[in-house]
Amino acid sequence: MPLRLRDLPLTLEQDESLLPSLVEKELGLNDGEVHDLRVVRQGIDARKKPRVLRIYTVEFRVKNEAAVWKRTRNHPRLEQVSPQPCYEAQPLALPGRILVVGMGPAGLFAALRLAQYGFSVMLLERGRPVEERVRDVRDFWAGKGLCPESNVQFGEGGAGTFSDGKLTTRVNHPWTRLVLETLVRFGAPADILIQAKPHVGTDRLRLVLIHFRQELLRLGVDIRYQTKLTDVLTHKGHVCGAVLGDGLTAACDALVLAPGHSARDTYEMLASVGVRMQAKPFAVGVRVEHPSERINNIQYGFPTHPRLPAAEYALSYNNPESGRGTYSFCMCPGGEVVVASSEEEGVVVNGMSYLSRSGPFSNSALVVSVRPEDFPGDDCLAGMRFQRELEKKAFLAGGADYNAPAQSLMDFMGQGKPSLPPVSSCRPGIQQVDLEALLPAFVTSELREALPVFQRRMKGFVCPEAVLIGLETRTSAPLRILRGEDGQSLSHPGLYPAGEGAGYAGGIMSAALDGLKVAEYIAQKVKDVHGTV
């Protein structure tokens, strides 16, 4: 049985070919005893900068494995490698018809899993295929107008298509490996399988989506683009179909609803037909942008190195008096800030990185937690209205042409002469404003409370080159579509809410996992009645 050893350090100057000898030295083995070594995890340790280390976990074989394991089994970082479980979907008897709404990660992975089980799957997407969607977004950033159904939020791949493509999650789930291997099979770089903080990048995600689509079509999935869900049909209290945007209906045995966090008209429709939902907390704030080399200097102690990626950071502060948290979110090393509007006369920003993360700027959201009691009203849509009001103010402040309102970080803090960095990555552009006039007063106060703390943790974070760009309002869904332990809507059996837009995920990986989870709920229900083929 192979062995796994964690936390092997290499300096930036050392080559990975030294790993076998490091294992042998660590375990007291003779030269040449270690063979078939492979890296299974790689991370970075910059705690003692500028001495930055690369940290490896490796799996390997040794001669006379039983004897070596008996002698070294008490080593705190050594373990035997257990066989990987098989998560292959076995075709079901009489699987039925499933309607999946939304082609973000939750919808895509749900559709894939259900098709593998043999279900007849129709997959709806209100937006356009990714190739057309990319052109629509580029036109928007070039000032040629917003397409409300094909933009940074809507279209094949969901909102994550125009992001950093992070694949990290706080969810410790055995299917994480399955999601990563599926993405690699569809064109993601193989090193996401070993990176401590894997990411794909917006450019490679587009290729992955095309290959994902091809596999769905091969499995017989009926994909309908530019097709919106406009109503839910029920029979004897159970969801039995849907009304589509063209007025046609689609019958189904179950409906997987994975709408994305910006599908506000879908939320309104669900509320109108009595689907149980509740407002939930999220966060709002701004994007902060620095030169990449400054962040590298802060985190690594030097501006760049060929064996290191653009540096990342994660910051958080909990105000003991207000109980609110202020934190960085969706950090994009070597990336850019983009206006990510999906409604006319509204501005919301997001961050995006390419696979190489080689851009001259790095950015992150800096956001403050907001609670349902902050919203205008106590109904389930109140958080959505809160977002929309802020986005309309941002649109007007930016010049009513989809430029983003922006302000020097030093200016926002009241330090130094009023100024704005002459260059920002933001597309389509920025307009200098006083952000205090746009943000809720408590958000401004919390940001100003937290930024000096962040400066102490990352000396140089508050600097003349830093710019704040707003507004960041869609950190997560403003509501949750309530579901039971069997995955079904509490009010509408047969409706399976899934992913970030339903309030059960935050990011590509957790949304994909939730899509698989919902697919398993549906498959298990069929297994219990009819079994497998």
C-alpha positions as CSV (number, residue, x, y, z in Angstrom):
1,M,0.0,0.0,0.0
2,P,1.4,3.5,-0.9
3,L,2.4,5.9,1.8
4,R,1.7,9.6,2.1
5,L,4.0,12.1,3.8
6,R,2.8,15.7,4.5
7,D,4.6,19.0,4.9
8,L,7.9,18.5,3.0
9,P,9.5,22.0,2.4
10,L,11.5,23.1,-0.6
11,T,13.1,26.5,-1.0
12,L,12.5,28.5,-4.1
13,E,15.9,27.5,-5.4
14,Q,15.5,23.8,-4.8
15,D,14.1,21.5,-7.5
16,E,11.3,19.0,-7.0
17,S,13.7,16.2,-8.0
18,L,15.0,16.4,-4.4
19,L,11.7,15.2,-2.9
20,P,12.6,11.5,-2.9
21,S,15.8,12.1,-1.0
22,L,13.9,14.4,1.4
23,V,11.4,11.5,2.1
24,E,14.2,9.1,2.6
25,K,16.0,11.4,5.0
26,E,12.8,12.1,7.0
27,L,12.0,8.4,7.4
28,G,15.5,7.2,7.8
29,L,15.5,5.1,4.6
30,N,18.4,4.2,2.4
31,D,19.1,6.1,-0.9
32,G,16.9,4.8,-3.7
33,E,14.3,3.1,-1.4
34,V,11.6,5.5,-2.4
35,H,10.1,5.1,-5.9
36,D,6.9,6.0,-7.8
37,L,6.7,9.3,-5.9
38,R,4.1,11.8,-7.0
39,V,3.0,15.2,-5.7
40,V,-0.6,15.2,-4.4
41,R,-0.6,18.7,-2.8
42,Q,1.4,21.8,-3.1
43,G,1.2,25.0,-1.2
44,I,3.2,28.1,-0.1
45,D,4.5,29.1,3.3
46,A,5.4,32.8,3.5
47,R,5.2,33.2,7.2
48,K,8.9,33.9,7.5
49,K,9.3,36.1,4.5
50,P,11.4,36.7,2.6
51,R,12.3,33.1,3.1
52,V,9.4,31.6,1.2
53,L,8.9,27.9,1.1
54,R,7.0,25.6,-1.1
55,I,5.2,22.9,1.0
56,Y,4.5,19.4,-0.5
57,T,2.5,16.4,0.3
58,V,3.7,13.3,-1.6
59,E,2.6,9.7,-2.1
60,F,5.2,7.1,-2.8
61,R,6.1,3.4,-2.6
62,V,9.1,1.8,-0.8
63,K,10.8,-1.5,-0.9
64,N,9.4,-3.9,1.7
65,E,6.5,-1.6,2.5
66,A,5.1,-3.7,5.4
67,A,8.4,-3.5,7.3
68,V,8.9,0.3,6.6
69,W,5.3,1.0,7.8
70,K,5.8,-1.0,11.0
71,R,8.9,1.0,11.8
72,T,7.6,4.5,10.9
73,R,3.9,4.2,11.6
74,N,4.1,6.6,14.5
75,H,5.5,9.4,12.4
76,P,3.0,12.3,12.9
77,R,2.9,13.3,9.2
78,L,3.0,9.8,7.6
79,E,-0.1,7.7,6.7
80,Q,-1.1,4.8,4.5
81,V,-3.0,5.7,1.4
82,S,-6.5,4.2,1.3
83,P,-8.1,3.3,-2.1
84,Q,-10.2,6.0,-3.6
85,P,-13.9,5.3,-3.4
86,C,-15.8,4.9,-6.6
87,Y,-18.6,7.5,-7.2
88,E,-19.7,6.3,-10.6
89,A,-23.4,6.7,-11.3
90,Q,-25.1,3.4,-12.0
91,P,-28.0,3.6,-14.5
92,L,-31.4,3.5,-12.8
93,A,-34.5,1.6,-13.8
94,L,-37.3,3.9,-14.9
95,P,-35.4,7.2,-14.0
96,G,-38.0,9.7,-15.4
97,R,-37.9,13.3,-16.7
98,I,-36.0,16.1,-14.9
99,L,-36.0,19.8,-15.7
100,V,-32.8,21.6,-14.6
101,V,-33.0,25.4,-14.6
102,G,-29.6,27.3,-14.8
103,M,-26.3,26.5,-16.3
104,G,-24.0,27.6,-13.5
105,P,-22.0,25.1,-11.6
106,A,-24.9,23.7,-9.6
107,G,-27.1,23.2,-12.7
108,L,-24.3,21.8,-14.8
109,F,-23.2,19.2,-12.3
110,A,-26.7,18.3,-11.4
111,A,-27.6,17.8,-15.1
112,L,-24.4,15.8,-15.7
113,R,-25.0,13.4,-12.7
114,L,-28.7,12.9,-13.6
115,A,-27.9,12.2,-17.2
116,Q,-25.3,9.6,-16.1
117,Y,-28.0,8.0,-14.0
118,G,-30.1,7.7,-17.2
119,F,-32.7,10.5,-16.5
120,S,-34.1,12.3,-19.4
121,V,-32.8,15.8,-18.7
122,M,-33.9,19.2,-20.2
123,L,-31.4,22.0,-19.2
124,L,-32.6,25.6,-19.4
125,E,-30.4,28.6,-19.5
126,R,-31.8,32.1,-19.8
127,G,-28.6,33.4,-21.4
128,R,-26.5,32.5,-24.4
129,P,-23.8,29.9,-25.1
130,V,-20.4,31.0,-23.7
131,E,-18.9,31.9,-27.1
132,E,-21.8,34.4,-27.7
133,R,-21.8,35.5,-24.1
134,V,-18.2,36.5,-24.2
135,R,-18.8,38.8,-27.2
136,D,-21.8,40.3,-25.4
137,V,-19.8,41.1,-22.3
138,R,-16.9,42.6,-24.3
139,D,-19.4,44.8,-26.2
140,F,-20.8,46.0,-22.9
141,W,-17.4,46.9,-21.5
142,A,-16.7,48.7,-24.8
143,G,-19.7,50.9,-24.3
144,K,-22.1,49.2,-26.7
145,G,-24.9,48.6,-24.3
146,L,-26.0,46.0,-21.7
147,C,-27.7,42.8,-22.8
148,P,-30.0,42.0,-19.9
149,E,-30.0,38.2,-20.7
150,S,-26.4,37.8,-21.7
151,N,-23.9,39.4,-19.4
152,V,-21.4,38.8,-16.6
153,Q,-24.2,37.2,-14.5
154,F,-26.4,35.4,-17.0
155,G,-25.4,32.8,-19.6
156,E,-23.6,29.5,-19.9
157,G,-21.4,28.9,-16.9
158,G,-23.1,31.4,-14.6
159,A,-21.5,34.3,-12.8
160,G,-18.3,32.3,-12.1
161,T,-17.4,32.3,-15.8
162,F,-16.2,35.9,-15.3
163,S,-14.3,35.5,-12.1
164,D,-11.0,34.2,-10.8
165,G,-12.3,30.6,-11.1
166,K,-11.4,29.7,-7.5
167,L,-12.1,26.1,-6.6
168,T,-11.6,26.3,-2.9
169,T,-14.4,25.6,-0.5
170,R,-14.9,25.4,3.3
171,V,-17.1,22.3,2.6
172,N,-15.1,19.1,3.4
173,H,-16.9,16.7,1.1
174,P,-15.7,13.4,-0.5
175,W,-17.0,14.6,-3.9
176,T,-14.5,17.5,-4.0
177,R,-12.1,15.3,-5.9
178,L,-14.8,14.2,-8.3
179,V,-15.6,17.8,-9.2
180,L,-11.9,18.6,-9.8
181,E,-11.3,15.5,-11.9
182,T,-14.4,16.3,-14.0
183,L,-13.1,19.8,-14.6
184,V,-9.7,18.4,-15.6
185,R,-11.4,16.0,-18.0
186,F,-13.1,18.9,-19.6
187,G,-9.9,21.0,-20.0
188,A,-9.0,22.5,-16.7
189,P,-5.2,22.4,-15.9
190,A,-4.2,19.2,-14.2
191,D,-2.4,21.0,-11.4
192,I,-5.8,22.0,-9.8
193,L,-5.7,18.4,-8.4
194,I,-2.6,19.2,-6.3
195,Q,-2.8,23.0,-5.6
196,A,-3.7,24.0,-2.1
197,K,-5.6,26.9,-3.5
198,P,-6.7,25.8,-7.0
199,H,-8.1,28.1,-9.6
200,V,-8.9,27.9,-13.3
201,G,-9.1,31.5,-14.5
202,T,-11.8,33.0,-16.6
203,D,-10.0,32.2,-19.9
204,R,-9.7,28.4,-19.2
205,L,-13.2,28.2,-17.7
206,R,-14.6,29.1,-21.1
207,L,-12.9,26.1,-22.7
208,V,-14.1,23.9,-19.9
209,L,-17.7,25.0,-20.4
210,I,-17.6,24.1,-24.1
211,H,-16.3,20.6,-23.3
212,F,-18.8,20.2,-20.5
213,R,-21.6,21.1,-23.0
214,Q,-20.3,18.5,-25.5
215,E,-20.5,15.8,-22.8
216,L,-24.0,16.7,-21.8
217,L,-25.1,16.6,-25.4
218,R,-23.4,13.2,-25.8
219,L,-25.4,11.9,-22.9
220,G,-28.6,13.1,-24.5
221,V,-29.3,16.3,-22.4
222,D,-31.7,18.6,-24.2
223,I,-30.1,22.1,-23.8
224,R,-32.3,25.2,-24.3
225,Y,-30.5,28.5,-24.4
226,Q,-32.3,31.9,-24.1
227,T,-35.1,30.1,-22.4
228,K,-36.4,31.5,-19.1
229,L,-38.5,29.9,-16.4
230,T,-41.6,32.0,-16.0
231,D,-43.9,29.8,-13.9
232,V,-44.0,26.5,-12.0
233,L,-46.8,24.0,-12.7
234,T,-48.2,21.8,-10.0
235,H,-50.6,18.8,-9.8
236,K,-52.1,17.8,-6.5
237,G,-49.5,19.9,-4.7
238,H,-46.5,18.4,-6.5
239,V,-44.4,20.2,-9.1
240,C,-45.1,18.6,-12.5
241,G,-43.7,21.1,-15.0
242,A,-42.8,24.6,-15.9
243,V,-43.9,27.4,-18.2
244,L,-41.1,28.7,-20.3
245,G,-40.4,32.2,-21.6
246,D,-41.8,31.4,-25.0
247,G,-45.1,30.4,-23.5
248,L,-44.5,26.7,-24.0
249,T,-44.7,24.2,-21.1
250,A,-42.3,21.4,-20.2
251,A,-43.5,18.5,-18.1
252,C,-41.2,16.9,-15.5
253,D,-41.1,14.5,-12.6
254,A,-38.8,16.9,-10.7
255,L,-37.5,20.4,-11.2
256,V,-33.9,21.4,-10.1
257,L,-33.8,25.1,-9.6
258,A,-30.3,26.5,-9.8
259,P,-31.0,30.1,-10.9
260,G,-27.9,32.0,-9.7
261,H,-27.8,34.9,-7.2
262,S,-28.8,37.6,-9.7
263,A,-32.1,36.0,-11.1
264,R,-34.3,38.6,-9.4
265,D,-37.2,38.2,-11.7
266,T,-37.1,34.4,-10.9
267,Y,-37.2,35.3,-7.2
268,E,-40.2,37.5,-7.8
269,M,-42.0,34.8,-9.7
270,L,-41.3,32.2,-7.0
271,A,-42.6,34.6,-4.3
272,S,-45.8,35.2,-6.4
273,V,-46.6,31.5,-6.5
274,G,-46.0,31.0,-2.8
275,V,-42.6,29.1,-2.9
276,R,-41.3,29.4,0.7
277,M,-38.2,31.6,0.9
278,Q,-36.6,33.8,3.5
279,A,-34.3,36.8,3.5
280,K,-30.7,35.9,4.6
281,P,-27.6,37.8,5.5
282,F,-24.9,38.7,2.9
283,A,-22.3,41.4,2.6
284,V,-21.8,44.7,0.6
285,G,-18.9,47.0,0.1
286,V,-16.3,47.8,-2.5
287,R,-13.4,46.3,-4.5
288,V,-9.9,47.4,-3.4
289,E,-7.2,47.3,-6.1
290,H,-3.4,47.5,-5.6
291,P,-0.5,47.0,-8.0
292,S,0.3,43.3,-7.9
293,E,4.0,43.9,-7.0
294,R,2.9,45.8,-3.9
295,I,0.8,42.8,-2.7
296,N,3.7,40.5,-3.6
297,N,6.1,42.6,-1.6
298,I,3.8,42.6,1.4
299,Q,3.2,38.9,1.3
300,Y,6.5,37.5,0.0
301,G,9.0,40.2,0.9
302,F,10.0,40.7,-2.7
303,P,8.1,41.7,-5.9
304,T,8.2,38.6,-8.0
305,H,9.7,35.1,-8.5
306,P,9.3,32.6,-11.4
307,R,8.4,29.8,-9.0
308,L,5.7,31.8,-7.2
309,P,2.2,32.9,-8.3
310,A,0.9,36.4,-7.7
311,A,0.4,36.7,-4.0
312,E,-3.0,36.2,-2.3
313,Y,-4.3,37.5,1.0
314,A,-7.3,37.0,3.3
315,L,-8.3,39.6,5.8
316,S,-11.1,39.8,8.4
317,Y,-12.1,41.9,11.3
318,N,-15.0,41.4,13.7
319,N,-16.1,44.6,15.4
320,P,-16.8,43.7,19.1
321,E,-19.2,46.7,19.5
322,S,-21.4,46.2,16.4
323,G,-21.0,42.5,16.0
324,R,-20.4,43.0,12.3
325,G,-17.7,41.4,10.3
326,T,-15.6,43.1,7.6
327,Y,-13.5,40.9,5.4
328,S,-11.8,40.4,2.0
329,F,-13.7,38.2,-0.4
330,C,-13.0,36.7,-3.8
331,M,-9.4,37.9,-4.0
332,C,-8.1,38.1,-7.6
333,P,-4.3,38.1,-7.8
334,G,-3.0,39.6,-11.0
335,G,-6.6,40.2,-12.1
336,E,-8.9,43.1,-12.9
337,V,-12.1,44.7,-11.7
338,V,-15.1,44.5,-14.0
339,V,-18.5,46.1,-14.0
340,A,-20.9,43.1,-13.7
341,S,-24.3,44.6,-14.2
342,S,-27.3,42.5,-15.2
343,E,-30.0,45.1,-14.8
344,E,-30.2,48.4,-16.8
345,E,-29.3,51.5,-14.8
346,G,-27.5,49.5,-12.1
347,V,-23.8,49.1,-11.4
348,V,-22.2,46.3,-9.5
349,V,-18.5,45.3,-9.6
350,N,-16.7,42.0,-9.4
351,G,-13.1,40.7,-9.7
352,M,-11.8,38.5,-12.5
353,S,-8.4,36.8,-13.2
354,Y,-7.0,34.8,-16.1
355,L,-5.2,31.5,-15.5
356,S,-1.8,33.1,-15.6
357,R,-2.7,35.7,-13.0
358,S,-0.1,37.9,-14.7
359,G,-1.9,41.3,-14.7
360,P,-0.3,44.4,-13.2
361,F,-3.1,44.7,-10.5
362,S,-4.5,42.6,-7.8
363,N,-8.0,43.2,-6.3
364,S,-10.3,41.9,-3.7
365,A,-13.8,42.7,-2.4
366,L,-13.8,44.5,1.0
367,V,-17.3,43.9,2.4
368,V,-19.3,44.3,5.5
369,S,-21.9,41.9,6.7
370,V,-25.5,43.0,6.4
371,R,-28.5,41.5,8.1
372,P,-32.2,41.2,7.3
373,E,-32.9,43.9,9.9
374,D,-30.9,46.3,7.6
375,F,-33.3,45.7,4.7
376,P,-36.2,47.9,3.6
377,G,-39.0,45.6,4.8
378,D,-39.3,42.2,6.3
379,D,-40.4,40.1,3.4
380,C,-38.2,37.6,1.6
381,L,-37.4,40.0,-1.3
382,A,-36.2,42.8,1.0
383,G,-32.5,42.0,0.6
384,M,-32.9,42.0,-3.2
385,R,-34.4,45.5,-3.0
386,F,-31.6,46.6,-0.7
387,Q,-29.1,45.5,-3.4
388,R,-30.9,47.1,-6.2
389,E,-31.2,50.5,-4.5
390,L,-27.4,50.6,-3.9
391,E,-26.7,49.6,-7.5
392,K,-28.9,52.3,-8.9
393,K,-27.1,54.9,-6.8
394,A,-23.8,53.6,-8.1
395,F,-25.0,53.8,-11.7
396,L,-25.9,57.5,-11.3
397,A,-22.7,58.3,-9.3
398,G,-20.5,56.8,-12.0
399,G,-22.0,59.0,-14.7
400,A,-25.0,56.9,-15.8
401,D,-22.8,55.2,-18.4
402,Y,-21.9,52.0,-16.5
403,N,-18.5,53.4,-15.3
404,A,-17.8,52.4,-11.7
405,P,-17.7,55.0,-8.9
406,A,-14.2,55.0,-7.4
407,Q,-12.1,56.7,-4.8
408,S,-8.5,56.6,-3.5
409,L,-8.3,54.5,-0.4
410,M,-6.2,57.2,1.3
411,D,-8.9,59.7,0.3
412,F,-11.7,57.4,1.7
413,M,-9.7,57.3,5.0
414,G,-9.2,61.1,5.0
415,Q,-5.4,60.7,4.7
416,G,-3.4,62.9,2.3
417,K,-4.4,65.1,-0.5
418,P,-7.5,64.1,-2.6
419,S,-6.3,62.0,-5.5
420,L,-7.2,59.1,-7.7
421,P,-4.6,56.6,-9.1
422,P,-4.3,57.5,-12.8
423,V,-4.6,53.8,-13.9
424,S,-7.1,51.2,-12.9
425,S,-7.9,47.8,-14.5
426,C,-11.6,48.4,-14.2
427,R,-13.7,47.9,-17.3
428,P,-15.4,49.9,-18.8
429,G,-13.9,52.6,-16.5
430,I,-14.1,54.5,-13.3
431,Q,-15.4,57.9,-12.1
432,Q,-14.0,59.6,-9.1
433,V,-16.7,60.1,-6.4
434,D,-17.1,60.2,-2.6
435,L,-18.0,56.6,-1.8
436,E,-19.4,57.7,1.6
437,A,-22.3,59.2,-0.2
438,L,-23.2,55.9,-1.8
439,L,-22.6,53.3,0.9
440,P,-24.9,52.8,3.9
441,A,-23.5,54.7,6.8
442,F,-22.8,51.6,8.8
443,V,-20.8,50.1,5.9
444,T,-18.6,53.2,5.6
445,S,-18.1,53.2,9.4
446,E,-17.1,49.5,9.5
447,L,-14.7,49.8,6.6
448,R,-13.0,52.7,8.2
449,E,-12.8,50.8,11.5
450,A,-11.3,47.7,9.8
451,L,-8.8,49.2,7.4
452,P,-6.3,50.3,10.0
453,V,-6.4,46.7,11.4
454,F,-5.7,45.4,7.9
455,Q,-2.8,47.9,7.6
456,R,-1.3,46.5,10.8
457,R,-1.6,42.9,9.5
458,M,-0.3,43.8,6.0
459,K,2.0,46.8,6.3
460,G,1.6,48.9,3.1
461,F,-2.0,47.8,2.4
462,V,-3.2,51.4,3.0
463,C,-1.2,53.3,0.4
464,P,-1.5,56.0,-2.2
465,E,-1.7,53.5,-5.1
466,A,-4.7,51.7,-3.7
467,V,-8.2,52.5,-5.1
468,L,-11.6,51.5,-3.9
469,I,-14.1,50.7,-6.7
470,G,-17.8,50.2,-6.1
471,L,-20.2,48.8,-5.4
472,E,-19.8,45.1,-4.5
473,T,-23.3,44.0,-3.6
474,R,-23.7,40.4,-4.8
475,T,-21.4,38.5,-2.5
476,S,-24.1,35.8,-2.2
477,A,-27.8,35.4,-2.7
478,P,-30.1,37.8,-0.7
479,L,-32.5,35.0,0.2
480,R,-32.8,31.2,0.6
481,I,-35.3,29.0,-1.1
482,L,-36.2,26.7,1.8
483,R,-35.8,23.0,1.3
484,G,-36.1,20.0,3.6
485,E,-33.7,17.1,4.4
486,D,-34.8,15.4,1.2
487,G,-33.7,18.4,-0.9
488,Q,-37.3,19.4,-1.8
489,S,-38.9,22.7,-1.4
490,L,-40.8,23.0,1.9
491,S,-43.8,24.3,0.0
492,H,-43.6,22.7,-3.4
493,P,-42.6,19.0,-3.4
494,G,-40.8,18.1,-6.6
495,L,-38.9,21.4,-6.7
496,Y,-35.3,21.0,-5.7
497,P,-33.5,24.4,-5.0
498,A,-29.8,24.1,-5.6
499,G,-26.6,26.2,-5.6
500,E,-25.7,29.7,-4.8
501,G,-28.8,31.4,-6.1
502,A,-30.9,29.1,-3.9
503,G,-28.9,30.1,-0.9
504,Y,-27.0,26.8,-0.4
505,A,-23.5,27.6,-1.8
506,G,-20.9,30.3,-2.2
507,G,-18.5,29.9,-5.1
508,I,-17.9,27.4,-8.0
509,M,-16.9,24.4,-5.9
510,S,-19.6,24.5,-3.2
511,A,-22.2,25.2,-5.9
512,A,-21.0,22.2,-8.0
513,L,-21.1,20.0,-4.8
514,D,-24.6,21.2,-4.1
515,G,-25.7,20.3,-7.6
516,L,-24.4,16.8,-7.2
517,K,-26.1,16.6,-3.8
518,V,-29.5,17.5,-5.2
519,A,-29.0,15.0,-8.1
520,E,-28.3,12.3,-5.5
521,Y,-31.5,13.2,-3.6
522,I,-33.5,12.7,-6.8
523,A,-31.6,9.5,-7.8
524,Q,-32.0,8.0,-4.3
525,K,-35.8,8.5,-4.5
526,V,-35.9,6.5,-7.7
527,K,-33.6,3.8,-6.4
528,D,-35.8,3.4,-3.4
529,V,-38.8,2.7,-5.6
530,H,-37.4,1.0,-8.8
531,G,-33.7,0.2,-8.0
532,T,-30.8,0.2,-10.6
533,V,-30.6,-1.5,-14.0
